[in-house]
Amino acid sequence: MAAAARHHGFDTVGITRPDSIPLAPERLRQFLAEGAHGDMEWLATTAARRGDPRVLWPQARSVIILGLNYGPDTDPLAILSKRDR
């Protein structure tokens, strides 16, 4: 599966149980209560399913996580060492 994910351009892949982060719902509630989501109101309106994937799919036994690095190829902070710019 990892090889297939990389073949399709993903940088990382992981598999875990849907209940592998038991504190996720509470941490998300706190994050939202602190207003850390800014103007991403969709995050607040979909909090239940984001805190626990079993809300959407009660029968789910595994969660596949794919990651894609969309950062630049160079260090964006390198320019800070060039004081003339």
PyMOL Python script that loads the backbone (N, CA, C, O; Angstrom):
from pymol import cmd

cmd.read_pdbstr("""\
ATOM      1  N   MET A   1       0.804  -1.182   0.000  1.00  0.00           N
ATOM      2  CA  MET A   1       0.000   0.000   0.000  1.00  0.00           C
ATOM      3  C   MET A   1       0.852   1.253   0.000  1.00  0.00           C
ATOM      4  O   MET A   1       0.533   2.196  -0.724  1.00  0.00           O
ATOM      5  N   ALA A   2       1.925   1.307   0.782  1.00  0.00           N
ATOM      6  CA  ALA A   2       2.801   2.476   0.806  1.00  0.00           C
ATOM      7  C   ALA A   2       3.403   2.731  -0.571  1.00  0.00           C
ATOM      8  O   ALA A   2       3.497   3.880  -1.004  1.00  0.00           O
ATOM      9  N   ALA A   3       3.805   1.687  -1.252  1.00  0.00           N
ATOM     10  CA  ALA A   3       4.387   1.840  -2.590  1.00  0.00           C
ATOM     11  C   ALA A   3       3.354   2.420  -3.560  1.00  0.00           C
ATOM     12  O   ALA A   3       3.692   3.265  -4.389  1.00  0.00           O
ATOM     13  N   ALA A   4       2.116   1.978  -3.464  1.00  0.00           N
ATOM     14  CA  ALA A   4       1.069   2.505  -4.334  1.00  0.00           C
ATOM     15  C   ALA A   4       0.808   3.975  -4.031  1.00  0.00           C
ATOM     16  O   ALA A   4       0.615   4.774  -4.947  1.00  0.00           O
ATOM     17  N   ALA A   5       0.802   4.331  -2.760  1.00  0.00           N
ATOM     18  CA  ALA A   5       0.582   5.727  -2.379  1.00  0.00           C
ATOM     19  C   ALA A   5       1.702   6.607  -2.909  1.00  0.00           C
ATOM     20  O   ALA A   5       1.446   7.690  -3.435  1.00  0.00           O
ATOM     21  N   ARG A   6       2.935   6.152  -2.774  1.00  0.00           N
ATOM     22  CA  ARG A   6       4.073   6.924  -3.281  1.00  0.00           C
ATOM     23  C   ARG A   6       4.032   7.009  -4.805  1.00  0.00           C
ATOM     24  O   ARG A   6       4.379   8.038  -5.386  1.00  0.00           O
ATOM     25  N   HIS A   7       3.613   5.937  -5.440  1.00  0.00           N
ATOM     26  CA  HIS A   7       3.470   5.935  -6.901  1.00  0.00           C
ATOM     27  C   HIS A   7       2.506   7.035  -7.354  1.00  0.00           C
ATOM     28  O   HIS A   7       2.686   7.631  -8.416  1.00  0.00           O
ATOM     29  N   HIS A   8       1.499   7.291  -6.550  1.00  0.00           N
ATOM     30  CA  HIS A   8       0.508   8.308  -6.882  1.00  0.00           C
ATOM     31  C   HIS A   8       0.899   9.697  -6.364  1.00  0.00           C
ATOM     32  O   HIS A   8       0.100  10.632  -6.425  1.00  0.00           O
ATOM     33  N   GLY A   9       2.129   9.829  -5.855  1.00  0.00           N
ATOM     34  CA  GLY A   9       2.637  11.143  -5.491  1.00  0.00           C
ATOM     35  C   GLY A   9       2.585  11.510  -4.027  1.00  0.00           C
ATOM     36  O   GLY A   9       2.993  12.612  -3.659  1.00  0.00           O
ATOM     37  N   PHE A  10       2.099  10.630  -3.185  1.00  0.00           N
ATOM     38  CA  PHE A  10       2.061  10.942  -1.756  1.00  0.00           C
ATOM     39  C   PHE A  10       3.436  10.718  -1.141  1.00  0.00           C
ATOM     40  O   PHE A  10       4.177   9.822  -1.543  1.00  0.00           O
ATOM     41  N   ASP A  11       3.759  11.556  -0.156  1.00  0.00           N
ATOM     42  CA  ASP A  11       5.060  11.467   0.494  1.00  0.00           C
ATOM     43  C   ASP A  11       5.078  10.497   1.669  1.00  0.00           C
ATOM     44  O   ASP A  11       6.127   9.961   2.026  1.00  0.00           O
ATOM     45  N   THR A  12       3.943  10.281   2.248  1.00  0.00           N
ATOM     46  CA  THR A  12       3.883   9.386   3.398  1.00  0.00           C
ATOM     47  C   THR A  12       2.511   8.729   3.470  1.00  0.00           C
ATOM     48  O   THR A  12       1.522   9.251   2.957  1.00  0.00           O
ATOM     49  N   VAL A  13       2.478   7.581   4.115  1.00  0.00           N
ATOM     50  CA  VAL A  13       1.224   6.857   4.302  1.00  0.00           C
ATOM     51  C   VAL A  13       1.264   6.162   5.658  1.00  0.00           C
ATOM     52  O   VAL A  13       2.309   5.682   6.096  1.00  0.00           O
ATOM     53  N   GLY A  14       0.124   6.119   6.301  1.00  0.00           N
ATOM     54  CA  GLY A  14       0.032   5.439   7.586  1.00  0.00           C
ATOM     55  C   GLY A  14      -1.334   4.787   7.724  1.00  0.00           C
ATOM     56  O   GLY A  14      -2.300   5.193   7.079  1.00  0.00           O
ATOM     57  N   ILE A  15      -1.399   3.781   8.565  1.00  0.00           N
ATOM     58  CA  ILE A  15      -2.662   3.090   8.837  1.00  0.00           C
ATOM     59  C   ILE A  15      -2.798   2.977  10.348  1.00  0.00           C
ATOM     60  O   ILE A  15      -1.847   2.617  11.042  1.00  0.00           O
ATOM     61  N   THR A  16      -3.976   3.284  10.846  1.00  0.00           N
ATOM     62  CA  THR A  16      -4.208   3.213  12.284  1.00  0.00           C
ATOM     63  C   THR A  16      -5.665   2.855  12.547  1.00  0.00           C
ATOM     64  O   THR A  16      -6.470   2.770  11.620  1.00  0.00           O
ATOM     65  N   ARG A  17      -5.988   2.653  13.787  1.00  0.00           N
ATOM     66  CA  ARG A  17      -7.376   2.369  14.180  1.00  0.00           C
ATOM     67  C   ARG A  17      -8.142   3.674  14.305  1.00  0.00           C
ATOM     68  O   ARG A  17      -7.527   4.696  14.609  1.00  0.00           O
ATOM     69  N   PRO A  18      -9.432   3.697  14.091  1.00  0.00           N
ATOM     70  CA  PRO A  18     -10.192   4.947  14.194  1.00  0.00           C
ATOM     71  C   PRO A  18     -10.238   5.517  15.616  1.00  0.00           C
ATOM     72  O   PRO A  18     -10.530   6.698  15.804  1.00  0.00           O
ATOM     73  N   ASP A  19      -9.952   4.687  16.600  1.00  0.00           N
ATOM     74  CA  ASP A  19      -9.952   5.160  17.994  1.00  0.00           C
ATOM     75  C   ASP A  19      -8.539   5.313  18.550  1.00  0.00           C
ATOM     76  O   ASP A  19      -8.351   5.300  19.767  1.00  0.00           O
ATOM     77  N   SER A  20      -7.557   5.457  17.687  1.00  0.00           N
ATOM     78  CA  SER A  20      -6.158   5.488  18.130  1.00  0.00           C
ATOM     79  C   SER A  20      -5.769   6.780  18.840  1.00  0.00           C
ATOM     80  O   SER A  20      -4.728   6.832  19.495  1.00  0.00           O
ATOM     81  N   ILE A  21      -6.581   7.814  18.720  1.00  0.00           N
ATOM     82  CA  ILE A  21      -6.288   9.069  19.422  1.00  0.00           C
ATOM     83  C   ILE A  21      -7.503   9.403  20.292  1.00  0.00           C
ATOM     84  O   ILE A  21      -8.345  10.205  19.889  1.00  0.00           O
ATOM     85  N   PRO A  22      -7.602   8.806  21.464  1.00  0.00           N
ATOM     86  CA  PRO A  22      -8.801   8.978  22.281  1.00  0.00           C
ATOM     87  C   PRO A  22      -9.038  10.419  22.733  1.00  0.00           C
ATOM     88  O   PRO A  22     -10.182  10.790  22.999  1.00  0.00           O
ATOM     89  N   LEU A  23      -8.005  11.229  22.825  1.00  0.00           N
ATOM     90  CA  LEU A  23      -8.177  12.611  23.256  1.00  0.00           C
ATOM     91  C   LEU A  23      -8.493  13.571  22.110  1.00  0.00           C
ATOM     92  O   LEU A  23      -8.677  14.766  22.343  1.00  0.00           O
ATOM     93  N   ALA A  24      -8.558  13.074  20.891  1.00  0.00           N
ATOM     94  CA  ALA A  24      -8.784  13.943  19.729  1.00  0.00           C
ATOM     95  C   ALA A  24     -10.062  14.779  19.846  1.00  0.00           C
ATOM     96  O   ALA A  24     -10.009  15.985  19.607  1.00  0.00           O
ATOM     97  N   PRO A  25     -11.202  14.191  20.200  1.00  0.00           N
ATOM     98  CA  PRO A  25     -12.421  15.019  20.279  1.00  0.00           C
ATOM     99  C   PRO A  25     -12.289  16.162  21.291  1.00  0.00           C
ATOM    100  O   PRO A  25     -12.691  17.290  21.009  1.00  0.00           O
ATOM    101  N   GLU A  26     -11.736  15.875  22.446  1.00  0.00           N
ATOM    102  CA  GLU A  26     -11.590  16.917  23.474  1.00  0.00           C
ATOM    103  C   GLU A  26     -10.579  17.977  23.047  1.00  0.00           C
ATOM    104  O   GLU A  26     -10.803  19.170  23.252  1.00  0.00           O
ATOM    105  N   ARG A  27      -9.489  17.553  22.465  1.00  0.00           N
ATOM    106  CA  ARG A  27      -8.490  18.523  21.993  1.00  0.00           C
ATOM    107  C   ARG A  27      -9.063  19.407  20.891  1.00  0.00           C
ATOM    108  O   ARG A  27      -8.779  20.604  20.846  1.00  0.00           O
ATOM    109  N   LEU A  28      -9.856  18.836  20.016  1.00  0.00           N
ATOM    110  CA  LEU A  28     -10.483  19.626  18.963  1.00  0.00           C
ATOM    111  C   LEU A  28     -11.476  20.610  19.564  1.00  0.00           C
ATOM    112  O   LEU A  28     -11.525  21.766  19.142  1.00  0.00           O
ATOM    113  N   ARG A  29     -12.265  20.178  20.537  1.00  0.00           N
ATOM    114  CA  ARG A  29     -13.218  21.090  21.193  1.00  0.00           C
ATOM    115  C   ARG A  29     -12.485  22.271  21.827  1.00  0.00           C
ATOM    116  O   ARG A  29     -12.928  23.414  21.721  1.00  0.00           O
ATOM    117  N   GLN A  30     -11.365  21.987  22.484  1.00  0.00           N
ATOM    118  CA  GLN A  30     -10.580  23.052  23.122  1.00  0.00           C
ATOM    119  C   GLN A  30     -10.012  24.004  22.066  1.00  0.00           C
ATOM    120  O   GLN A  30     -10.067  25.222  22.236  1.00  0.00           O
ATOM    121  N   PHE A  31      -9.475  23.459  20.994  1.00  0.00           N
ATOM    122  CA  PHE A  31      -8.926  24.241  19.889  1.00  0.00           C
ATOM    123  C   PHE A  31      -9.988  25.201  19.349  1.00  0.00           C
ATOM    124  O   PHE A  31      -9.715  26.380  19.124  1.00  0.00           O
ATOM    125  N   LEU A  32     -11.188  24.688  19.148  1.00  0.00           N
ATOM    126  CA  LEU A  32     -12.283  25.509  18.634  1.00  0.00           C
ATOM    127  C   LEU A  32     -12.740  26.541  19.660  1.00  0.00           C
ATOM    128  O   LEU A  32     -13.013  27.688  19.307  1.00  0.00           O
ATOM    129  N   ALA A  33     -12.824  26.142  20.920  1.00  0.00           N
ATOM    130  CA  ALA A  33     -13.246  27.058  21.981  1.00  0.00           C
ATOM    131  C   ALA A  33     -12.281  28.234  22.115  1.00  0.00           C
ATOM    132  O   ALA A  33     -12.693  29.345  22.448  1.00  0.00           O
ATOM    133  N   GLU A  34     -11.011  27.991  21.857  1.00  0.00           N
ATOM    134  CA  GLU A  34     -10.006  29.054  21.925  1.00  0.00           C
ATOM    135  C   GLU A  34     -10.006  29.930  20.677  1.00  0.00           C
ATOM    136  O   GLU A  34      -9.286  30.926  20.617  1.00  0.00           O
ATOM    137  N   GLY A  35     -10.809  29.563  19.681  1.00  0.00           N
ATOM    138  CA  GLY A  35     -10.881  30.337  18.450  1.00  0.00           C
ATOM    139  C   GLY A  35      -9.674  30.146  17.553  1.00  0.00           C
ATOM    140  O   GLY A  35      -9.425  30.961  16.665  1.00  0.00           O
ATOM    141  N   ALA A  36      -8.922  29.078  17.775  1.00  0.00           N
ATOM    142  CA  ALA A  36      -7.702  28.838  17.005  1.00  0.00           C
ATOM    143  C   ALA A  36      -7.978  28.495  15.543  1.00  0.00           C
ATOM    144  O   ALA A  36      -7.063  28.501  14.720  1.00  0.00           O
ATOM    145  N   HIS A  37      -9.214  28.200  15.223  1.00  0.00           N
ATOM    146  CA  HIS A  37      -9.563  27.864  13.844  1.00  0.00           C
ATOM    147  C   HIS A  37      -9.777  29.103  12.976  1.00  0.00           C
ATOM    148  O   HIS A  37     -10.014  28.985  11.774  1.00  0.00           O
ATOM    149  N   GLY A  38      -9.694  30.288  13.577  1.00  0.00           N
ATOM    150  CA  GLY A  38      -9.810  31.525  12.814  1.00  0.00           C
ATOM    151  C   GLY A  38     -11.122  31.614  12.068  1.00  0.00           C
ATOM    152  O   GLY A  38     -12.191  31.426  12.649  1.00  0.00           O
ATOM    153  N   ASP A  39     -11.039  31.903  10.766  1.00  0.00           N
ATOM    154  CA  ASP A  39     -12.260  32.034   9.982  1.00  0.00           C
ATOM    155  C   ASP A  39     -12.638  30.741   9.250  1.00  0.00           C
ATOM    156  O   ASP A  39     -13.466  30.754   8.339  1.00  0.00           O
ATOM    157  N   MET A  40     -12.030  29.639   9.653  1.00  0.00           N
ATOM    158  CA  MET A  40     -12.362  28.340   9.050  1.00  0.00           C
ATOM    159  C   MET A  40     -13.583  27.765   9.772  1.00  0.00           C
ATOM    160  O   MET A  40     -13.483  26.770  10.490  1.00  0.00           O
ATOM    161  N   GLU A  41     -14.720  28.402   9.572  1.00  0.00           N
ATOM    162  CA  GLU A  41     -15.942  28.006  10.262  1.00  0.00           C
ATOM    163  C   GLU A  41     -16.349  26.561   9.965  1.00  0.00           C
ATOM    164  O   GLU A  41     -16.978  25.909  10.799  1.00  0.00           O
ATOM    165  N   TRP A  42     -15.994  26.068   8.788  1.00  0.00           N
ATOM    166  CA  TRP A  42     -16.311  24.686   8.429  1.00  0.00           C
ATOM    167  C   TRP A  42     -15.695  23.705   9.416  1.00  0.00           C
ATOM    168  O   TRP A  42     -16.213  22.605   9.612  1.00  0.00           O
ATOM    169  N   LEU A  43     -14.591  24.101  10.035  1.00  0.00           N
ATOM    170  CA  LEU A  43     -13.954  23.219  11.013  1.00  0.00           C
ATOM    171  C   LEU A  43     -14.850  23.057  12.237  1.00  0.00           C
ATOM    172  O   LEU A  43     -14.969  21.965  12.794  1.00  0.00           O
ATOM    173  N   ALA A  44     -15.468  24.138  12.641  1.00  0.00           N
ATOM    174  CA  ALA A  44     -16.381  24.078  13.789  1.00  0.00           C
ATOM    175  C   ALA A  44     -17.668  23.341  13.443  1.00  0.00           C
ATOM    176  O   ALA A  44     -18.186  22.578  14.259  1.00  0.00           O
ATOM    177  N   THR A  45     -18.181  23.564  12.248  1.00  0.00           N
ATOM    178  CA  THR A  45     -19.459  22.933  11.887  1.00  0.00           C
ATOM    179  C   THR A  45     -19.320  21.435  11.597  1.00  0.00           C
ATOM    180  O   THR A  45     -20.321  20.721  11.556  1.00  0.00           O
ATOM    181  N   THR A  46     -18.109  20.963  11.400  1.00  0.00           N
ATOM    182  CA  THR A  46     -17.890  19.534  11.143  1.00  0.00           C
ATOM    183  C   THR A  46     -17.064  18.883  12.252  1.00  0.00           C
ATOM    184  O   THR A  46     -16.443  17.841  12.042  1.00  0.00           O
ATOM    185  N   ALA A  47     -17.061  19.498  13.422  1.00  0.00           N
ATOM    186  CA  ALA A  47     -16.212  19.038  14.524  1.00  0.00           C
ATOM    187  C   ALA A  47     -16.500  17.597  14.951  1.00  0.00           C
ATOM    188  O   ALA A  47     -15.572  16.847  15.254  1.00  0.00           O
ATOM    189  N   ALA A  48     -17.763  17.207  14.978  1.00  0.00           N
ATOM    190  CA  ALA A  48     -18.092  15.854  15.450  1.00  0.00           C
ATOM    191  C   ALA A  48     -17.401  14.788  14.609  1.00  0.00           C
ATOM    192  O   ALA A  48     -16.815  13.851  15.152  1.00  0.00           O
ATOM    193  N   ARG A  49     -17.466  14.924  13.307  1.00  0.00           N
ATOM    194  CA  ARG A  49     -16.860  13.899  12.458  1.00  0.00           C
ATOM    195  C   ARG A  49     -15.347  14.041  12.378  1.00  0.00           C
ATOM    196  O   ARG A  49     -14.652  13.072  12.071  1.00  0.00           O
ATOM    197  N   ARG A  50     -14.831  15.230  12.648  1.00  0.00           N
ATOM    198  CA  ARG A  50     -13.379  15.406  12.627  1.00  0.00           C
ATOM    199  C   ARG A  50     -12.735  14.875  13.900  1.00  0.00           C
ATOM    200  O   ARG A  50     -11.567  14.488  13.895  1.00  0.00           O
ATOM    201  N   GLY A  51     -13.486  14.858  14.975  1.00  0.00           N
ATOM    202  CA  GLY A  51     -12.959  14.355  16.234  1.00  0.00           C
ATOM    203  C   GLY A  51     -12.991  12.839  16.340  1.00  0.00           C
ATOM    204  O   GLY A  51     -12.228  12.248  17.104  1.00  0.00           O
ATOM    205  N   ASP A  52     -13.869  12.216  15.576  1.00  0.00           N
ATOM    206  CA  ASP A  52     -13.996  10.760  15.635  1.00  0.00           C
ATOM    207  C   ASP A  52     -14.550  10.249  14.302  1.00  0.00           C
ATOM    208  O   ASP A  52     -15.733  10.441  14.018  1.00  0.00           O
ATOM    209  N   PRO A  53     -13.724   9.607  13.487  1.00  0.00           N
ATOM    210  CA  PRO A  53     -14.191   9.140  12.177  1.00  0.00           C
ATOM    211  C   PRO A  53     -15.338   8.141  12.256  1.00  0.00           C
ATOM    212  O   PRO A  53     -16.039   7.925  11.268  1.00  0.00           O
ATOM    213  N   ARG A  54     -15.534   7.533  13.414  1.00  0.00           N
ATOM    214  CA  ARG A  54     -16.629   6.572  13.549  1.00  0.00           C
ATOM    215  C   ARG A  54     -17.996   7.240  13.529  1.00  0.00           C
ATOM    216  O   ARG A  54     -19.014   6.567  13.369  1.00  0.00           O
ATOM    217  N   VAL A  55     -18.025   8.562  13.690  1.00  0.00           N
ATOM    218  CA  VAL A  55     -19.292   9.280  13.572  1.00  0.00           C
ATOM    219  C   VAL A  55     -19.825   9.135  12.149  1.00  0.00           C
ATOM    220  O   VAL A  55     -21.026   8.963  11.943  1.00  0.00           O
ATOM    221  N   LEU A  56     -18.928   9.206  11.174  1.00  0.00           N
ATOM    222  CA  LEU A  56     -19.327   9.029   9.772  1.00  0.00           C
ATOM    223  C   LEU A  56     -19.468   7.566   9.387  1.00  0.00           C
ATOM    224  O   LEU A  56     -20.400   7.180   8.682  1.00  0.00           O
ATOM    225  N   TRP A  57     -18.540   6.770   9.855  1.00  0.00           N
ATOM    226  CA  TRP A  57     -18.485   5.353   9.473  1.00  0.00           C
ATOM    227  C   TRP A  57     -18.324   4.485  10.722  1.00  0.00           C
ATOM    228  O   TRP A  57     -17.204   4.118  11.076  1.00  0.00           O
ATOM    229  N   PRO A  58     -19.428   4.155  11.389  1.00  0.00           N
ATOM    230  CA  PRO A  58     -19.348   3.362  12.621  1.00  0.00           C
ATOM    231  C   PRO A  58     -18.682   1.996  12.427  1.00  0.00           C
ATOM    232  O   PRO A  58     -18.098   1.454  13.365  1.00  0.00           O
ATOM    233  N   GLN A  59     -18.767   1.448  11.230  1.00  0.00           N
ATOM    234  CA  GLN A  59     -18.203   0.123  10.969  1.00  0.00           C
ATOM    235  C   GLN A  59     -16.707   0.170  10.622  1.00  0.00           C
ATOM    236  O   GLN A  59     -16.097  -0.883  10.437  1.00  0.00           O
ATOM    237  N   ALA A  60     -16.110   1.345  10.530  1.00  0.00           N
ATOM    238  CA  ALA A  60     -14.697   1.464  10.135  1.00  0.00           C
ATOM    239  C   ALA A  60     -13.788   0.777  11.152  1.00  0.00           C
ATOM    240  O   ALA A  60     -13.951   0.939  12.362  1.00  0.00           O
ATOM    241  N   ARG A  61     -12.839   0.018  10.645  1.00  0.00           N
ATOM    242  CA  ARG A  61     -11.866  -0.664  11.501  1.00  0.00           C
ATOM    243  C   ARG A  61     -10.469  -0.088  11.348  1.00  0.00           C
ATOM    244  O   ARG A  61      -9.616  -0.282  12.214  1.00  0.00           O
ATOM    245  N   SER A  62     -10.229   0.619  10.250  1.00  0.00           N
ATOM    246  CA  SER A  62      -8.919   1.210   9.990  1.00  0.00           C
ATOM    247  C   SER A  62      -9.088   2.577   9.342  1.00  0.00           C
ATOM    248  O   SER A  62     -10.095   2.863   8.695  1.00  0.00           O
ATOM    249  N   VAL A  63      -8.073   3.412   9.536  1.00  0.00           N
ATOM    250  CA  VAL A  63      -8.029   4.721   8.900  1.00  0.00           C
ATOM    251  C   VAL A  63      -6.715   4.799   8.133  1.00  0.00           C
ATOM    252  O   VAL A  63      -5.649   4.530   8.687  1.00  0.00           O
ATOM    253  N   ILE A  64      -6.795   5.163   6.873  1.00  0.00           N
ATOM    254  CA  ILE A  64      -5.600   5.327   6.047  1.00  0.00           C
ATOM    255  C   ILE A  64      -5.315   6.822   5.969  1.00  0.00           C
ATOM    256  O   ILE A  64      -6.188   7.614   5.612  1.00  0.00           O
ATOM    257  N   ILE A  65      -4.105   7.193   6.300  1.00  0.00           N
ATOM    258  CA  ILE A  65      -3.703   8.594   6.319  1.00  0.00           C
ATOM    259  C   ILE A  65      -2.640   8.801   5.255  1.00  0.00           C
ATOM    260  O   ILE A  65      -1.620   8.112   5.241  1.00  0.00           O
ATOM    261  N   LEU A  66      -2.883   9.748   4.370  1.00  0.00           N
ATOM    262  CA  LEU A  66      -1.934  10.073   3.310  1.00  0.00           C
ATOM    263  C   LEU A  66      -1.411  11.484   3.543  1.00  0.00           C
ATOM    264  O   LEU A  66      -2.160  12.376   3.944  1.00  0.00           O
ATOM    265  N   GLY A  67      -0.121  11.678   3.289  1.00  0.00           N
ATOM    266  CA  GLY A  67       0.481  12.991   3.466  1.00  0.00           C
ATOM    267  C   GLY A  67       1.162  13.463   2.197  1.00  0.00           C
ATOM    268  O   GLY A  67       1.773  12.683   1.466  1.00  0.00           O
ATOM    269  N   LEU A  68       1.041  14.753   1.953  1.00  0.00           N
ATOM    270  CA  LEU A  68       1.650  15.350   0.775  1.00  0.00           C
ATOM    271  C   LEU A  68       2.354  16.632   1.197  1.00  0.00           C
ATOM    272  O   LEU A  68       1.727  17.543   1.736  1.00  0.00           O
ATOM    273  N   ASN A  69       3.649  16.697   0.953  1.00  0.00           N
ATOM    274  CA  ASN A  69       4.429  17.888   1.263  1.00  0.00           C
ATOM    275  C   ASN A  69       4.249  18.884   0.125  1.00  0.00           C
ATOM    276  O   ASN A  69       4.697  18.643  -0.996  1.00  0.00           O
ATOM    277  N   TYR A  70       3.602  19.987   0.412  1.00  0.00           N
ATOM    278  CA  TYR A  70       3.402  21.005  -0.618  1.00  0.00           C
ATOM    279  C   TYR A  70       4.269  22.238  -0.357  1.00  0.00           C
ATOM    280  O   TYR A  70       4.016  23.315  -0.895  1.00  0.00           O
ATOM    281  N   GLY A  71       5.288  22.060   0.473  1.00  0.00           N
ATOM    282  CA  GLY A  71       6.224  23.145   0.740  1.00  0.00           C
ATOM    283  C   GLY A  71       7.205  23.314  -0.406  1.00  0.00           C
ATOM    284  O   GLY A  71       7.305  22.457  -1.284  1.00  0.00           O
ATOM    285  N   PRO A  72       7.932  24.432  -0.391  1.00  0.00           N
ATOM    286  CA  PRO A  72       8.904  24.675  -1.457  1.00  0.00           C
ATOM    287  C   PRO A  72      10.091  23.719  -1.360  1.00  0.00           C
ATOM    288  O   PRO A  72      10.340  23.119  -0.314  1.00  0.00           O
ATOM    289  N   ASP A  73      10.811  23.591  -2.461  1.00  0.00           N
ATOM    290  CA  ASP A  73      11.987  22.717  -2.482  1.00  0.00           C
ATOM    291  C   ASP A  73      13.154  23.298  -1.694  1.00  0.00           C
ATOM    292  O   ASP A  73      14.058  22.568  -1.288  1.00  0.00           O
ATOM    293  N   THR A  74      13.138  24.600  -1.480  1.00  0.00           N
ATOM    294  CA  THR A  74      14.211  25.252  -0.732  1.00  0.00           C
ATOM    295  C   THR A  74      13.678  25.748   0.603  1.00  0.00           C
ATOM    296  O   THR A  74      12.466  25.820   0.810  1.00  0.00           O
ATOM    297  N   ASP A  75      14.575  26.085   1.489  1.00  0.00           N
ATOM    298  CA  ASP A  75      14.214  26.573   2.818  1.00  0.00           C
ATOM    299  C   ASP A  75      13.674  27.994   2.704  1.00  0.00           C
ATOM    300  O   ASP A  75      14.428  28.894   2.334  1.00  0.00           O
ATOM    301  N   PRO A  76      12.408  28.229   3.004  1.00  0.00           N
ATOM    302  CA  PRO A  76      11.850  29.570   2.863  1.00  0.00           C
ATOM    303  C   PRO A  76      12.424  30.567   3.874  1.00  0.00           C
ATOM    304  O   PRO A  76      12.295  31.777   3.688  1.00  0.00           O
ATOM    305  N   LEU A  77      13.049  30.075   4.926  1.00  0.00           N
ATOM    306  CA  LEU A  77      13.633  30.957   5.930  1.00  0.00           C
ATOM    307  C   LEU A  77      15.067  31.368   5.601  1.00  0.00           C
ATOM    308  O   LEU A  77      15.636  32.228   6.273  1.00  0.00           O
ATOM    309  N   ALA A  78      15.645  30.763   4.582  1.00  0.00           N
ATOM    310  CA  ALA A  78      17.035  31.077   4.222  1.00  0.00           C
ATOM    311  C   ALA A  78      17.207  32.547   3.877  1.00  0.00           C
ATOM    312  O   ALA A  78      18.279  33.109   4.102  1.00  0.00           O
ATOM    313  N   ILE A  79      16.194  33.170   3.347  1.00  0.00           N
ATOM    314  CA  ILE A  79      16.271  34.580   2.969  1.00  0.00           C
ATOM    315  C   ILE A  79      16.524  35.477   4.182  1.00  0.00           C
ATOM    316  O   ILE A  79      17.040  36.585   4.035  1.00  0.00           O
ATOM    317  N   LEU A  80      16.170  35.013   5.361  1.00  0.00           N
ATOM    318  CA  LEU A  80      16.367  35.814   6.569  1.00  0.00           C
ATOM    319  C   LEU A  80      17.835  36.082   6.860  1.00  0.00           C
ATOM    320  O   LEU A  80      18.164  37.069   7.518  1.00  0.00           O
ATOM    321  N   SER A  81      18.707  35.229   6.387  1.00  0.00           N
ATOM    322  CA  SER A  81      20.136  35.439   6.613  1.00  0.00           C
ATOM    323  C   SER A  81      20.725  36.480   5.658  1.00  0.00           C
ATOM    324  O   SER A  81      21.864  36.911   5.835  1.00  0.00           O
ATOM    325  N   LYS A  82      19.967  36.875   4.669  1.00  0.00           N
ATOM    326  CA  LYS A  82      20.412  37.888   3.700  1.00  0.00           C
ATOM    327  C   LYS A  82      19.847  39.227   4.100  1.00  0.00           C
ATOM    328  O   LYS A  82      18.759  39.608   3.670  1.00  0.00           O
ATOM    329  N   ARG A  83      20.575  39.929   4.912  1.00  0.00           N
ATOM    330  CA  ARG A  83      20.104  41.185   5.498  1.00  0.00           C
ATOM    331  C   ARG A  83      19.916  42.318   4.487  1.00  0.00           C
ATOM    332  O   ARG A  83      19.289  43.327   4.810  1.00  0.00           O
ATOM    333  N   ASP A  84      20.446  42.170   3.278  1.00  0.00           N
ATOM    334  CA  ASP A  84      20.305  43.217   2.273  1.00  0.00           C
ATOM    335  C   ASP A  84      18.978  43.096   1.512  1.00  0.00           C
ATOM    336  O   ASP A  84      18.723  43.863   0.583  1.00  0.00           O
ATOM    337  N   ARG A  85      18.154  42.157   1.895  1.00  0.00           N
ATOM    338  CA  ARG A  85      16.876  41.951   1.198  1.00  0.00           C
ATOM    339  C   ARG A  85      15.723  42.060   2.159  1.00  0.00           C
ATOM    340  O   ARG A  85      14.568  41.916   1.756  1.00  0.00           O
TER     341      ARG A  85
END
""", "prot")
cmd.dss("prot")
cmd.show_as("cartoon", "prot")
cmd.util.cbc("prot")
cmd.orient("prot")
